[in-house]
Amino acid sequence: MRKPKKTFLLYYDQAQIWEGLSDSQAGKLIKLLHKNSNSKPPKADKLIEFAYNIIKSKIDTDYLLWEEKCNKNKEIAKKGWKKRRTLEQANACERIQTDATYADNDNDNDNDNDNEFKDI
């Protein structure tokens, strides 16, 4: 089953599809696209059915690309967390402090006043 996705894209290169529809047909088409991805266009209006199939095909392709990207990001995150846990367990990373009470508070305030040019 597909993960729910809250958005879909309409593209500028689909403008001819929308311009070929009447306002009533365009309204029906956008409502049909918004219902869900498994909506079926009404058989009575072949133009809406044709436009729906073109736009729906692009929505489905975008969804597959989105799902693939989510899976890649999930794997990258898993690897990152696994690496982070390994570093913390081995205490191999010196820059990440595990205990704030051992913070370095070394203040060097050196005031070297050389007086070699005092009598110039």
C-alpha positions as CSV (number, residue, x, y, z in Angstrom):
1,M,0.0,0.0,0.0
2,R,1.2,3.5,-0.8
3,K,2.3,5.9,1.8
4,P,0.0,8.9,1.9
5,K,1.4,12.0,0.1
6,K,-0.2,15.3,0.7
7,T,0.7,17.0,-2.6
8,F,0.9,16.6,-6.3
9,L,2.3,18.9,-9.0
10,L,0.6,20.4,-12.0
11,Y,3.1,21.5,-14.6
12,Y,3.2,24.5,-16.9
13,D,3.7,22.2,-19.9
14,Q,0.2,20.8,-19.2
15,A,-1.4,24.2,-19.9
16,Q,-2.7,23.1,-23.3
17,I,-4.6,20.3,-21.6
18,W,-6.3,22.8,-19.3
19,E,-6.9,25.4,-22.0
20,G,-8.7,22.7,-24.1
21,L,-11.3,22.2,-21.4
22,S,-14.2,24.4,-20.6
23,D,-14.3,25.9,-17.1
24,S,-16.9,23.3,-16.0
25,Q,-14.7,20.5,-17.3
26,A,-11.6,21.9,-15.7
27,G,-13.4,22.2,-12.4
28,K,-14.6,18.6,-12.7
29,L,-11.0,17.4,-13.6
30,I,-9.3,19.2,-10.7
31,K,-11.9,17.9,-8.2
32,L,-11.4,14.4,-9.6
33,L,-7.6,14.7,-9.2
34,H,-8.0,15.9,-5.7
35,K,-10.3,13.1,-4.5
36,N,-7.6,10.5,-4.5
37,S,-5.2,8.7,-6.8
38,N,-7.6,5.9,-7.6
39,S,-10.5,8.0,-8.8
40,K,-11.9,7.1,-12.1
41,P,-13.1,9.8,-14.6
42,P,-16.7,9.8,-15.7
43,K,-17.1,7.7,-18.9
44,A,-19.6,10.2,-20.3
45,D,-17.0,12.9,-20.9
46,K,-14.2,11.5,-23.0
47,L,-12.2,14.8,-22.9
48,I,-12.1,14.8,-19.1
49,E,-11.1,11.1,-19.2
50,F,-8.3,11.8,-21.7
51,A,-7.0,14.8,-19.8
52,Y,-7.2,12.9,-16.5
53,N,-5.2,9.9,-17.8
54,I,-2.4,12.2,-19.0
55,I,-2.2,14.2,-15.8
56,K,-2.7,11.1,-13.6
57,S,0.2,9.3,-15.4
58,K,2.6,12.2,-14.5
59,I,1.3,12.2,-10.9
60,D,2.0,8.5,-10.6
61,T,5.5,8.9,-12.0
62,D,6.2,11.8,-9.6
63,Y,5.0,9.6,-6.7
64,L,7.3,6.8,-7.6
65,L,10.3,9.2,-7.8
66,W,9.2,10.7,-4.5
67,E,9.0,7.2,-2.9
68,E,12.4,6.3,-4.3
69,K,13.9,9.5,-2.8
70,C,12.3,8.8,0.6
71,N,13.8,5.3,0.6
72,K,17.3,6.6,-0.3
73,N,17.1,9.3,2.4
74,K,15.9,6.7,4.9
75,E,19.0,4.5,4.2
76,I,21.3,7.5,4.4
77,A,19.8,8.4,7.8
78,K,20.2,4.9,9.0
79,K,23.9,4.8,8.0
80,G,24.5,8.2,9.7
81,W,22.9,7.1,12.9
82,K,24.7,3.8,12.9
83,K,28.0,5.6,12.4
84,R,27.2,8.1,15.1
85,R,26.3,5.4,17.6
86,T,29.6,3.5,16.8
87,L,31.6,6.7,17.4
88,E,29.9,7.4,20.7
89,Q,30.4,3.8,21.9
90,A,34.1,3.8,21.0
91,N,34.5,7.4,22.2
92,A,36.6,7.9,19.1
93,C,35.5,11.5,18.4
94,E,37.3,14.0,20.6
95,R,35.3,17.0,19.4
96,I,32.0,15.7,20.7
97,Q,32.0,16.0,24.4
98,T,29.9,13.5,26.3
99,D,30.1,15.3,29.6
100,A,29.8,19.0,29.8
101,T,31.5,19.2,33.3
102,Y,34.8,18.5,31.7
103,A,34.6,21.5,29.3
104,D,37.9,23.2,28.6
105,N,38.0,26.6,30.3
106,D,41.6,27.5,29.5
107,N,41.9,31.3,29.3
108,D,45.2,32.5,28.1
109,N,45.6,36.2,28.8
110,D,49.3,36.9,28.0
111,N,50.3,40.5,28.2
112,D,53.9,40.7,26.9
113,N,55.0,44.3,27.1
114,D,58.4,44.4,25.6
115,N,60.1,47.7,26.2
116,E,62.7,47.5,23.6
117,F,61.4,50.6,21.7
118,K,60.6,52.7,24.8
119,D,63.4,55.2,24.4
120,I,63.1,56.0,20.8
